[in-house]
């Protein structure tokens, strides 16, 4: 004979008559409170960071995660509202600052390769998305980051 687990009554749940599943009100509340999908402006910065992270992993290997965390802590000291996982239209341009910090914190012999990759990605961002960056008044910030990385 099979043992019953504690807390189980052995009764099966009945499905609703129409064959659909029902969810509890708390689950429905969580589903309805999901934030809006990110705007195109936020997505271009997310894409920039994703591309740079792959580039950084190529050159830093296992140290990549540590470098990102260190750089993110520095950015958060200057801008406490920054959260890389939950970017908004206001915090998205700070991804460029994060990329700069990762390059600055890289080991000396790897820094030049990371810098070249970052410059190429920022230039690509500038060239492909100039219109949206101009609408959001982010052109100056991107240009300044480009020249700091280039120099």
Secondary structure, 3 states (H helix, E strand, C coil): CCCCCCCCCCCCCCCCCCCCCCCCHHHHHHHHCCCCCCCHHHHHHHHHHHHHHHHHHHHHHHHHHHHHHHHHHHHHHHCCCCCCCCCCCCCCCHHHHHHHHHHHHCCHHHHHHHHHHHHHHHHHHHHHCHHHHHHCCCHHHHHHHHHHHHC
